[in-house]
Amino acid sequence: MNAAVRRAAPADLPAALALREEVFCREQGVPAEIERDGRDADALHLVAVDANGRVIGTCRLLGRGGRRTLGRMAVAAGHRGRGIGAALLRAAHEAALADGAVEIELHA
């Protein structure tokens, strides 16, 4: 895997949202109003970035207390099959545990 996975900075969010739109709306036909559910401001976003700093993967964690929901995970088509999704899952798990979660629910 030639990508770094980290918490998204505010400057990463437009690219992460654009990637989700590409994967969910254009590739999978999910209506934009379903993909954009208004909960992104409340979420912890993680991104995978390539060597040039481009966002090539993303996911988000929602929730407080002992429970988190992991969702909106997307990897750019040209970067799939390289372990980026697995790296995002590991980073999300670590972030959730570090924030006090004892249960993580995957929305897929």
Number of C-alpha atoms within 10 A of each C-alpha: 10 12 21 17 23 17 17 19 10 8 8 18 17 11 16 27 19 13 22 24 20 17 19 19 17 13 11 10 11 13 12 13 9 10 14 13 8 9 9 15 8 12 16 17 25 26 31 26 20 16 9 7 11 14 26 23 28 31 26 24 25 19 15 14 11 13 18 24 19 23 18 21 24 25 25 15 13 8 16 13 11 13 14 25 20 11 19 24 20 13 19 27 19 12 17 25 16 10 14 13 18 13 14 18 12 13 9 7
